[in-house]
């Protein structure tokens, strides 16, 4: 009798595992809608990067997204990004003739945007989950790293 109960329990556990394994979606399927939305935002050529966090290898700081944003409209880039509060620096961007190139990697569901302005080089990588990572490099090769989102305008 003990063996029969044990066998029934083992069978029910394996059946549940098999059923749940069949219904799990892959990460690619889960993020497909988010990637499609991000891609359509970038394709409009009129969007914003809204920064929520500035970070480096040793620290990170929460930013106010209402004032830390960059607007991209065709070849025009404008906005401002604050550095760490201890530095008290604000990086203002204003360029009406920027070089912008965009790459869509549909297989990995990632978007890469490169922007070259007069004073800065900007690299934005958008992940499948919609998070965007911006690297701001000035003419002195000083780099600042931001995390945020892309927003349609």
Secondary structure, DSSP 8 states (H G I E B T S, - for coil): -HHHHHHHHHHHHHHHHHHHHHH---HHHHHHHHHHHHHHHHHTTEEEEEEEEEE-SS-EEE--TTTSEEEEETTEEEEEEE--TTTT-EEEEEESS-EEEEEEETTTTEEEEEEE-SSEEEEEEE-TTSEEEEEEEETT--EEEEEEEEEE-
